[in-house]
Amino acid sequence: MTNTSEIVDFLNDKASHYEARWFIDEDPVQIPHLFTKKEDIEIAGFLTATLAWGQRRMILKACRQLMERMEMSPYDFLMEAPDDELQVADNFVYRTFNSIDANYFLKALAHIYREKGGLQQVFIDGYRRGGIDKAIIHFREVFMSFDPPVRTNKHVANILKNSSAKRLNMYLRWMVRTNSPVDFGLWRDISMADLLIPLDVHVGRVAQQLGLLSRKQQDFKAVLELTGKLAGFRPEDPVFYDYALFGLGVYEKF
């Protein structure tokens, strides 16, 4: 591919292929798709995105285990369980995320839904301060405000330290993008045009090979660079191309 129009046509074709119902059956997004209630989707989606690194089979196993410990009704569980019963994640472990982290996450989510209006409201409060970056910063401030264990801080991305925030950006893609067979489009107060690319090793490698990303580090500066390039192709929905870049990297070893 020698020019921009060829790259755009190529990415449009690949994105349309991967943004399909079949993709759900092979991706962690299948976990929030188990639910129909808005709040269940939000909570399951957030916990799933948090654990979404490593082998997909193991991600799905860990996420299902966590959902089962909340009796497959995460919102009702968080709203109704006494604080001492929120400790359902004892002996839970997935890679570096263990029961200490999981129990704090459940406690923080319970506070957010009981006292802060829920995950959507927290992200929107930040977004209204000046965009998606402010939404991510504000969310982290709120989520980590319930006396977290020191070790748990590493499991919520800090873009003020130049983290790519891959999992939070993926979660926002799930919640915000509309008219998608994969993403949910539940949060209409955040514009798709403002979403940021969920940058991981696969997406970064493909983007570099296509000449869309010059920065080598997978950090927040790279996220802004790549998202800006993709916004030139589809300004109303730049993260549409996440499907193409991820699919090319994972399925086609591009």
SELO-307635 format. One line per 8 residues: number of its first residue (from 1); their letters; for each residue x, y, z of N, C-alpha, C, O, CB. Coordinates in steps of 0.05 Angstrom, whole numbers. Glycine has a CB too. Example, Ala and Ser with C-alpha at 12.3 -4.5 7.8 and 13.67 -1.06 7.14 Angstrom:
# SELO-307635
1	AS	264/-114/156/246/-90/156/264/-66/156/285/-66/169/226/-89/181; 257/-45/142/273/-21/143/258/1/157/268/23/161/282/-12/114
***
This chain:
# SELO-307635
1	MTNTSEIV	17/-24/0/0/0/0/18/25/0/34/29/18/-19/0/24; 13/41/-20/31/64/-24/19/91/-17/33/111/-16/41/64/-52; -7/92/-13/-19/118/-7/-41/115/13/-50/93/20/-30/131/-33; -49/138/24/-68/139/46/-95/126/38/-107/112/54/-73/167/55; -105/131/14/-131/120/7/-130/90/6/-150/77/14/-139/131/-21; -108/78/-2/-106/49/-2/-106/38/27/-119/18/33/-80/39/-16; -93/52/45/-92/44/73/-120/46/85/-129/28/100/-72/61/89; -134/68/79/-161/72/90/-180/50/80/-195/38/95/-172/99/83
9	DFLNDKAS	-179/44/54/-196/23/43/-190/-4/56/-208/-19/62/-192/22/12; -164/-9/59/-156/-35/71/-166/-37/100/-177/-57/108/-125/-37/71; -163/-15/116/-172/-16/143/-202/-17/145/-213/-30/163/-161/9/158; -216/-3/128/-245/-4/128/-255/-32/123/-273/-42/137/-257/15/107; -243/-46/105/-250/-73/98/-245/-92/122/-262/-108/129/-235/-83/73; -222/-89/134/-215/-107/156/-232/-101/181/-241/-119/195/-185/-104/163; -237/-75/186/-254/-68/209/-282/-79/206/-294/-89/226/-255/-38/213; -293/-77/182/-320/-88/177/-321/-118/181/-341/-129/190/-329/-80/149
17	HYEARWFI	-299/-131/174/-298/-160/178/-297/-168/207/-312/-186/216/-273/-172/164; -281/-154/223/-277/-162/251/-299/-151/269/-304/-163/290/-250/-153/260; -312/-130/262/-333/-119/279/-359/-134/271/-376/-124/257/-337/-88/275; -361/-158/281/-384/-176/274/-391/-194/298/-375/-196/317/-376/-193/249; -414/-205/297/-424/-222/319/-405/-244/326/-401/-251/349/-451/-234/312; -392/-256/306/-374/-278/311/-351/-270/329/-340/-287/344/-363/-290/285; -343/-245/328/-321/-235/344/-327/-238/374/-308/-243/390/-315/-206/337; -352/-235/382/-359/-236/410/-352/-263/421/-343/-265/444/-389/-231/413
25	DEDPVQIP	-356/-284/406/-352/-312/416/-323/-318/421/-316/-338/434/-363/-332/397; -305/-301/411/-276/-306/414/-262/-284/431/-238/-284/433/-263/-307/387; -278/-267/443/-266/-243/456/-277/-241/485/-300/-249/490/-271/-218/440; -262/-229/503/-273/-224/530/-299/-208/531/-313/-210/551/-252/-210/546; -305/-193/510/-330/-178/510/-354/-196/513/-376/-187/518/-332/-161/485; -350/-222/509/-373/-241/512/-383/-241/541/-407/-248/545/-365/-269/503; -367/-234/560/-376/-235/588/-397/-214/593/-419/-221/603/-352/-230/607; -393/-188/587/-416/-170/591/-440/-176/573/-462/-168/579/-407/-141/586
33	HLFTKKED	-435/-190/551/-457/-197/533/-474/-219/545/-495/-226/534/-447/-206/506; -466/-230/568/-483/-250/582/-507/-236/596/-526/-249/603/-467/-264/603; -506/-209/598/-526/-195/614/-543/-176/596/-535/-169/574/-512/-178/636; -566/-169/607/-584/-150/593/-588/-125/609/-593/-104/596/-610/-164/588; -587/-126/635/-590/-101/651/-566/-83/647/-543/-92/648/-594/-109/681; -572/-57/644/-551/-38/638/-529/-39/659/-505/-40/653/-562/-10/637; -536/-38/684/-516/-38/706/-500/-63/707/-476/-63/713/-530/-33/733; -512/-86/701/-498/-111/700/-477/-111/678/-454/-120/682/-517/-135/696
41	IEIAGFLT	-485/-100/655/-466/-98/633/-442/-80/640/-419/-86/634/-480/-87/607; -448/-57/653/-427/-38/660/-407/-52/679/-383/-50/675/-439/-14/673; -418/-65/700/-400/-76/721/-385/-100/709/-361/-102/713/-417/-85/745; -399/-118/696/-386/-141/684/-365/-132/663/-343/-143/662/-406/-160/671; -372/-111/648/-353/-101/628/-328/-90/641/-306/-94/632/-366/-80/611; -332/-74/662/-309/-62/675/-290/-84/687/-266/-82/684/-318/-43/697; -302/-103/701/-285/-124/713/-271/-141/692/-248/-149/695/-302/-142/731; -286/-146/670/-274/-161/648/-251/-146/635/-230/-157/630/-295/-168/627
49	ATLAWGQR	-255/-120/630/-234/-104/618/-210/-103/636/-187/-104/626/-244/-76/612; -214/-102/662/-192/-102/681/-175/-127/678/-150/-125/681/-203/-99/709; -187/-149/673/-173/-175/672/-164/-182/644/-153/-204/639/-190/-197/683; -169/-165/625/-165/-172/596/-136/-169/587/-130/-152/571/-183/-155/579; -119/-186/599/-92/-188/588/-83/-217/592/-89/-229/612/-72/-167/601; -69/-227/572/-61/-255/573/-77/-272/553/-89/-261/534/-64/-266/601; -78/-298/558/-92/-316/541/-123/-312/544/-133/-311/566/-84/-345/547; -136/-311/522/-165/-306/523/-179/-328/539/-197/-322/554/-176/-305/494
57	RMILKACR	-171/-353/535/-184/-375/550/-183/-371/580/-202/-376/594/-172/-402/542; -160/-362/589/-156/-358/618/-170/-333/627/-181/-332/650/-126/-356/624; -171/-312/611/-187/-288/617/-216/-295/622/-228/-288/642/-184/-267/595; -227/-310/603/-255/-318/605/-261/-335/629/-282/-331/642/-264/-333/579; -243/-353/635/-247/-370/659/-248/-354/684/-265/-357/701/-225/-391/661; -229/-335/687/-227/-318/711/-252/-300/713/-263/-296/735/-202/-301/711; -260/-288/691/-283/-270/691/-309/-285/698/-325/-275/713/-286/-256/664; -313/-308/687/-336/-324/694/-337/-331/723/-357/-331/736/-338/-349/676
65	QLMERMEM	-313/-338/733/-312/-345/762/-320/-321/779/-335/-324/799/-283/-353/769; -311/-297/771/-318/-273/787/-348/-267/785/-361/-260/804/-302/-249/777; -360/-271/761/-389/-266/758/-404/-287/775/-424/-279/787/-397/-269/728; -395/-312/775/-409/-332/791/-408/-326/820/-427/-332/835/-397/-360/785; -387/-314/829/-385/-307/858/-404/-285/865/-410/-280/888/-356/-300/865; -412/-270/845/-433/-250/849/-460/-260/840/-479/-244/834/-426/-224/833; -463/-286/839/-488/-299/833/-500/-291/806/-524/-291/803/-509/-293/855; -483/-285/787/-490/-277/760/-510/-253/760/-527/-251/742/-502/-301/745
73	SPYDFLME	-508/-237/780/-525/-213/782/-508/-191/796/-514/-183/818/-551/-218/798; -487/-181/782/-468/-164/796/-480/-138/808/-472/-131/830/-447/-156/777; -499/-126/794/-510/-101/805/-525/-106/831/-521/-93/851/-528/-87/785; -543/-126/830/-559/-132/854/-540/-141/877/-545/-134/900/-579/-154/848; -520/-155/870/-501/-164/891/-488/-140/904/-487/-139/929/-480/-183/879; -477/-122/888/-463/-99/899/-482/-81/915/-473/-69/935/-450/-83/877; -507/-79/907/-525/-61/920/-536/-72/946/-543/-58/964/-548/-54/901; -538/-99/947/-552/-111/970/-534/-125/990/-542/-128/1013/-572/-131/959
81	APDDELQV	-511/-133/982/-494/-148/1000/-482/-130/1022/-473/-108/1016/-471/-161/985; -483/-139/1048/-469/-124/1069/-439/-123/1063/-429/-140/1048/-474/-138/1097; -426/-103/1074/-398/-100/1068/-382/-125/1073/-363/-131/1058/-387/-77/1084; -388/-140/1094/-372/-163/1100/-376/-185/1080/-359/-203/1077/-378/-174/1128; -399/-185/1066/-404/-205/1045/-393/-197/1018/-395/-213/999/-434/-210/1043; -383/-173/1016/-370/-164/991/-343/-178/987/-332/-178/965/-367/-134/990; -334/-191/1008/-308/-205/1006/-312/-232/994/-304/-253/1006/-295/-207/1034; -323/-233/970/-328/-259/957/-304/-268/940/-305/-290/929/-353/-257/939
89	ADNFVYRT	-284/-252/938/-262/-259/920/-239/-272/935/-217/-274/923/-253/-234/906; -242/-281/959/-221/-295/973/-212/-319/956/-228/-334/946/-229/-304/1001; -186/-323/954/-173/-344/938/-175/-339/908/-167/-356/893/-186/-370/945; -186/-316/900/-187/-310/872/-159/-300/863/-147/-284/877/-209/-289/865; -150/-310/840/-125/-300/829/-125/-303/799/-133/-324/788/-101/-315/841; -117/-281/785/-112/-283/757/-87/-267/751/-86/-242/753/-137/-272/740; -66/-281/744/-40/-269/740/-32/-252/764/-29/-263/786/-40/-251/714; -28/-225/761/-19/-209/784/-43/-197/799/-39/-182/818/-1/-187/775
97	FNSIDANY	-67/-203/790/-92/-192/803/-102/-214/821/-111/-235/813/-113/-184/781; -101/-208/847/-108/-229/867/-132/-221/883/-146/-201/878/-84/-235/885; -138/-237/904/-162/-232/920/-161/-205/934/-183/-193/938/-164/-254/941; -138/-195/942/-136/-169/954/-147/-147/935/-162/-130/942/-107/-162/963; -137/-149/910/-146/-131/889/-175/-134/883/-190/-114/881/-129/-134/864; -184/-159/880/-212/-164/872/-231/-154/893/-251/-142/887/-216/-194/867; -225/-159/918/-242/-150/940/-244/-119/941/-265/-108/947/-233/-161/967; -221/-106/936/-222/-77/936/-239/-67/912/-255/-49/915/-194/-65/934
105	FLKALAHI	-236/-80/889/-252/-72/866/-282/-74/871/-297/-56/864/-244/-89/841; -290/-96/884/-318/-99/891/-327/-78/911/-349/-67/908/-324/-127/902; -311/-72/930/-318/-51/950/-320/-24/936/-340/-9/941/-297/-50/972; -301/-17/919/-302/8/905/-326/10/887/-339/31/886/-277/13/889; -332/-11/873/-356/-11/855/-381/-8/871/-400/7/863/-357/-36/838; -383/-21/894/-407/-18/911/-410/11/920/-432/22/919/-405/-36/936; -389/24/928/-390/52/936/-399/70/912/-415/88/916/-363/62/947; -388/64/889/-394/80/865/-423/78/858/-435/98/850/-376/72/842
113	YREKGGLQ	-434/54/860/-463/51/852/-481/60/875/-504/69/870/-469/22/845; -473/58/899/-490/66/922/-489/96/927/-509/108/935/-482/51/947; -466/108/921/-462/136/929/-455/156/907/-459/180/910/-440/137/949; -445/146/884/-435/164/863/-451/164/838/-444/177/818/-406/157/857; -473/149/837/-490/148/813/-482/127/793/-494/126/771/-489/174/800; -461/111/799/-453/90/781/-429/97/763/-420/120/763/-476/82/763; -419/77/749/-396/81/732/-400/102/710/-383/119/706/-387/54/720; -423/101/698/-429/120/677/-427/148/687/-414/166/675/-456/115/665
121	QVFIDGYR	-439/154/710/-439/181/721/-411/190/728/-404/213/724/-457/182/746; -394/172/739/-367/180/746/-351/187/721/-337/208/721/-353/157/761; -353/171/700/-338/178/676/-349/203/663/-333/220/653/-340/154/656; -375/207/663/-387/231/651/-379/256/667/-373/277/655/-417/229/649; -378/254/693/-370/277/709/-342/286/701/-336/310/699/-370/270/739; -324/267/697/-297/274/688/-297/284/659/-282/303/653/-279/249/690; -312/271/642/-313/279/613/-322/308/610/-312/322/593/-332/260/598; -340/316/626/-350/344/625/-330/364/634/-334/388/631/-376/346/641
129	RGGIDKAI	-309/355/646/-287/373/654/-268/379/631/-250/396/633/-272/362/678; -271/364/609/-253/370/586/-245/347/568/-225/349/555/-229/382/596; -261/326/567/-255/305/548/-249/278/560/-251/274/585/-232/313/531; -241/259/543/-237/231/552/-214/229/571/-215/214/591/-232/213/528; -192/244/566/-170/243/585/-178/251/613/-170/239/633/-146/260/575; -194/272/615/-204/281/641/-223/260/653/-224/257/677/-219/308/638; -238/246/636/-256/225/646/-240/202/659/-247/192/680/-273/214/623; -218/194/646/-201/173/656/-188/181/682/-186/166/701/-181/164/635
137	IHFREVFM	-178/206/682/-164/216/706/-184/217/730/-178/208/752/-152/244/701; -208/228/725/-228/231/746/-237/204/756/-240/199/780/-252/247/736; -242/185/737/-250/159/745/-229/146/764/-237/135/784/-254/141/721; -204/148/757/-183/136/774/-183/149/802/-180/135/822/-156/139/761; -186/175/803/-187/189/828/-209/179/846/-206/174/870/-189/220/824; -233/176/834/-256/166/849/-252/137/857/-256/130/880/-282/170/833; -245/121/838/-243/92/843/-223/85/864/-227/66/880/-237/77/817; -201/100/865/-180/94/885/-182/111/910/-163/116/924/-152/99/872
145	SFDPPVRT	-207/120/916/-210/138/939/-222/124/963/-231/137/983/-228/161/931; -224/97/963/-237/82/985/-216/66/1000/-221/43/1007/-259/64/973; -193/78/1006/-172/66/1021/-162/40/1008/-164/18/1020/-182/60/1049; -151/42/984/-142/18/970/-116/7/981/-100/23/992/-138/24/940; -111/-19/980/-85/-30/985/-65/-18/966/-71/-13/943/-85/-61/984; -40/-14/975/-20/-2/957/-17/-18/932/-14/-7/910/7/-1/972; -17/-45/934/-12/-62/911/-34/-59/889/-29/-65/866/-11/-91/919; -58/-50/897/-80/-49/878/-78/-25/859/-91/-25/838/-106/-48/893
153	NKHVANIL	-63/-5/866/-60/19/849/-51/12/821/-59/26/802/-41/39/862; -35/-8/818/-24/-14/791/-45/-25/772/-40/-27/748/-1/-34/794; -68/-33/783/-89/-45/766/-109/-26/754/-127/-33/740/-103/-66/782; -105/0/760/-121/21/748/-102/41/735/-86/54/748/-140/35/769; -104/43/708/-84/58/693/-83/88/702/-104/100/708/-90/57/663; -59/99/701/-55/127/708/-43/141/685/-19/140/680/-37/129/734; -59/155/669/-49/168/645/-32/193/653/-17/202/636/-72/177/627; -34/202/678/-16/224/686/13/214/688/31/230/689/-25/235/714
161	KNSSAKRL	16/188/689/43/176/688/48/163/660/66/146/657/46/154/710; 33/172/640/36/165/612/28/136/606/38/125/586/65/169/604; 11/124/622/1/98/616/-17/99/591/-31/119/587/-15/86/640; -16/78/575/-34/77/552/-63/74/559/-81/80/543/-25/55/533; -69/64/583/-96/59/592/-112/41/573/-135/46/567/-111/85/596; -98/21/562/-110/4/542/-137/-8/551/-156/-7/536/-91/-18/534; -138/-18/575/-162/-32/584/-185/-12/589/-208/-19/584/-156/-49/609; -179/11/600/-200/31/604/-210/42/578/-234/47/575/-189/54/622
169	NMYLRWMV	-193/46/559/-202/55/532/-218/34/518/-237/40/504/-178/63/515; -211/8/522/-228/-13/511/-255/-14/524/-275/-17/511/-213/-40/514; -255/-10/550/-281/-10/565/-298/13/555/-322/10/551/-276/-7/595; -286/37/551/-302/60/541/-312/54/513/-334/63/506/-284/85/542; -296/41/497/-306/33/470/-330/16/472/-350/20/458/-284/18/454; -330/-4/490/-353/-21/494/-377/-6/502/-399/-10/492/-346/-42/515; -374/13/521/-397/27/532/-408/49/514/-432/55/516/-389/39/559; -391/61/497/-399/86/483/-407/81/454/-426/93/445/-376/105/484
177	RTNSPVDF	-393/64/440/-398/62/411/-425/50/405/-433/30/416/-376/44/398; -440/63/387/-467/55/380/-467/41/353/-448/41/338/-485/80/380; -490/29/347/-495/16/321/-473/-5/315/-464/-7/293/-496/36/299; -465/-20/336/-445/-40/333/-455/-67/342/-470/-68/361/-420/-32/350; -449/-89/328/-456/-115/337/-440/-125/361/-447/-145/373/-454/-135/315; -419/-111/367/-401/-119/389/-403/-100/413/-407/-108/435/-372/-120/379; -400/-74/408/-400/-54/429/-429/-48/436/-448/-52/421/-386/-28/420; -433/-37/461/-460/-35/472/-474/-8/467/-499/-7/464/-459/-40/501
185	GLWRDISM	-459/14/466/-471/40/461/-490/49/483/-511/61/477/-485/39/435; -483/43/508/-501/50/530/-498/79/539/-517/91/550/-496/31/553; -474/90/536/-468/117/547/-469/138/525/-449/142/511/-441/117/561; -492/150/521/-496/169/499/-486/197/505/-484/213/486/-525/170/492; -478/202/529/-468/229/536/-438/232/530/-427/254/535/-474/235/565; -425/211/521/-397/213/513/-397/209/482/-409/190/473/-379/192/528; -383/226/468/-382/224/439/-362/203/430/-340/201/440/-375/251/427; -370/187/410/-352/168/398/-328/182/386/-306/170/385/-367/151/376
193	ADLLIPLD	-331/206/377/-309/221/364/-287/226/384/-264/231/376/-320/247/354; -292/225/410/-272/231/430/-258/207/442/-240/209/457/-285/247/453; -267/183/434/-255/159/445/-226/156/435/-218/166/415/-271/134/436; -211/141/452/-182/137/446/-177/108/440/-190/90/451/-165/146/470; -158/103/422/-152/76/414/-141/59/437/-123/68/452/-131/76/390; -152/35/441/-140/16/461/-114/5/451/-115/-14/435/-161/-6/469; -92/16/459/-66/9/447/-54/-15/462/-48/-13/486/-48/33/448; -49/-37/448/-34/-59/459/-12/-66/439/-8/-52/419/-52/-83/465
201	VHVGRVAQ	3/-88/445/26/-95/428/18/-101/400/32/-94/381/41/-119/440; -6/-114/396/-15/-121/369/-22/-96/353/-14/-93/331/-39/-140/371; -39/-79/366/-48/-55/352/-24/-37/346/-22/-26/324/-68/-40/370; -6/-34/364/18/-18/360/35/-28/338/45/-12/321/34/-16/385; 40/-54/337/57/-65/316/46/-61/288/60/-53/270/62/-95/321; 20/-67/285/7/-64/259/7/-34/251/12/-28/228/-22/-75/260; 1/-16/270/0/12/264/27/22/255/29/38/236/-10/28/288; 48/13/267/75/21/259/82/10/231/93/25/215/96/10/279
209	QLGLLSRK	74/-14/225/79/-26/199/64/-11/176/74/-10/154/73/-55/198; 41/-1/183/25/14/163/33/44/162/22/59/146/-4/12/170; 52/52/179/61/79/178/42/99/192/42/123/187/64/88/151; 25/88/210/6/104/225/16/113/252/4/130/265/-20/89/228; 37/101/261/48/107/288/78/107/286/91/87/278/38/86/308; 90/129/295/120/131/295/131/125/322/154/115/324/129/158/286; 116/130/343/126/126/370/129/96/377/111/81/371/108/140/391; 151/88/388/157/60/394/144/51/421/135/29/423/187/55/395
217	QQDFKAVL	144/69/441/133/61/467/103/59/465/90/75/452/141/82/488; 92/40/479/63/37/481/53/53/505/48/42/526/54/7/483; 51/79/501/44/97/523/22/116/514/12/114/492/69/112/533; 15/134/532/-7/152/526/-1/171/502/-19/178/487/-15/168/550; 24/179/500/32/195/477/27/181/451/19/192/431/61/204/479; 33/154/451/28/138/427/-2/136/421/-11/136/398/41/110/430; -18/133/443/-47/132/440/-57/157/426/-73/155/407/-61/129/467; -48/180/435/-57/205/423/-48/208/394/-63/217/377/-47/229/439
225	ELTGKLAG	-23/199/388/-13/201/361/-30/183/342/-39/192/321/16/192/360; -34/158/350/-49/140/333/-78/147/330/-89/146/308/-47/111/344; -91/155/352/-119/164/351/-122/188/333/-141/189/317/-129/170/379; -103/206/334/-104/230/317/-102/222/287/-117/233/271/-82/249/324; -85/203/281/-83/194/254/-109/180/244/-118/186/222/-59/174/251; -120/164/261/-145/149/254/-169/169/252/-187/164/236/-151/127/274; -168/190/268/-190/210/267/-190/224/240/-210/234/231/-187/230/290; -167/225/227/-166/237/200/-180/220/180/-189/230/159/-137/241/192
233	FRPEDPVF	-183/194/186/-197/175/168/-227/175/173/-243/174/155/-185/147/170; -234/175/199/-262/173/207/-265/190/232/-266/179/254/-270/143/213; -268/216/229/-268/234/253/-291/229/272/-288/234/296/-270/262/244; -314/219/262/-336/214/280/-333/189/296/-348/184/315/-362/213/264; -314/171/289/-311/145/303/-284/133/298/-282/112/286/-333/126/293; -263/146/308/-235/136/302/-230/108/312/-214/93/300/-215/155/313; -241/100/335/-234/74/346/-249/51/331/-245/28/338/-241/73/376; -265/57/311/-274/37/293/-251/20/283/-254/-4/278/-289/50/269
241	YDYALFGL	-228/33/279/-205/19/267/-190/2/287/-172/-13/280/-186/39/256; -198/2/312/-187/-17/332/-192/-45/323/-175/-63/326/-199/-12/360; -215/-50/311/-221/-77/302/-202/-86/280/-193/-109/280/-250/-78/291; -196/-68/261/-178/-75/240/-150/-80/250/-137/-100/244/-177/-53/218; -139/-62/266/-112/-64/276/-109/-88/294/-89/-103/292/-104/-39/291; -128/-92/312/-126/-115/330/-129/-142/315/-114/-161/319/-148/-113/352; -149/-142/297/-153/-167/281/-129/-174/264/-122/-197/263/-177/-164/264; -118/-154/251/-94/-159/235/-71/-170/252/-56/-188/243/-85/-133/221
249	GVYEKF	-68/-159/276/-46/-168/293/-50/-195/305/-32/-211/306/-42/-148/315; -74/-201/314/-80/-226/329/-86/-249/310/-75/-271/313/-103/-222/348; -104/-244/291/-114/-266/274/-96/-270/249/-93/-292/240/-142/-260/265; -85/-248/239/-70/-250/214/-40/-247/217/-25/-250/198/-80/-229/194; -31/-242/242/-3/-240/248/11/-220/228/33/-226/218/11/-267/247; -3/-198/223/6/-179/203/33/-167/211/44/-150/197/-15/-156/200
***
